[in-house]
């Protein structure tokens, strides 16, 4: 995903951040997620563990982008 591209409804995404402030293990354990809805850079995600959350596009990357990282 390019920096100006936002995930679209139906995309498979991972929560992604380099910030040490975030509890990254908690987020990684629920990856991947499915984008259910998008509005103004915020996306409703259904995570693989069954939970839902609203995330800003800056913290999401499409699953195909993690291959080769």
Secondary structure in CASP SS format (residue, H / E / C, confidence):
PFRMAT SS
TARGET T0000
AUTHOR 0000-0000-0000
METHOD secondary structure of the structure
MODEL  1
X C 1.00
X C 1.00
X C 1.00
X C 1.00
X C 1.00
X C 1.00
X C 1.00
X C 1.00
X C 1.00
X C 1.00
X C 1.00
X E 1.00
X E 1.00
X E 1.00
X E 1.00
X C 1.00
X C 1.00
X C 1.00
X C 1.00
X C 1.00
X C 1.00
X C 1.00
X C 1.00
X H 1.00
X H 1.00
X H 1.00
X H 1.00
X H 1.00
X C 1.00
X C 1.00
X C 1.00
X C 1.00
X E 1.00
X E 1.00
X E 1.00
X E 1.00
X E 1.00
X E 1.00
X E 1.00
X C 1.00
X C 1.00
X E 1.00
X E 1.00
X E 1.00
X E 1.00
X E 1.00
X E 1.00
X C 1.00
X C 1.00
X C 1.00
X C 1.00
X E 1.00
X E 1.00
X E 1.00
X E 1.00
X E 1.00
X H 1.00
X H 1.00
X H 1.00
X E 1.00
X E 1.00
X E 1.00
X H 1.00
X H 1.00
X H 1.00
X H 1.00
X C 1.00
X C 1.00
X C 1.00
END
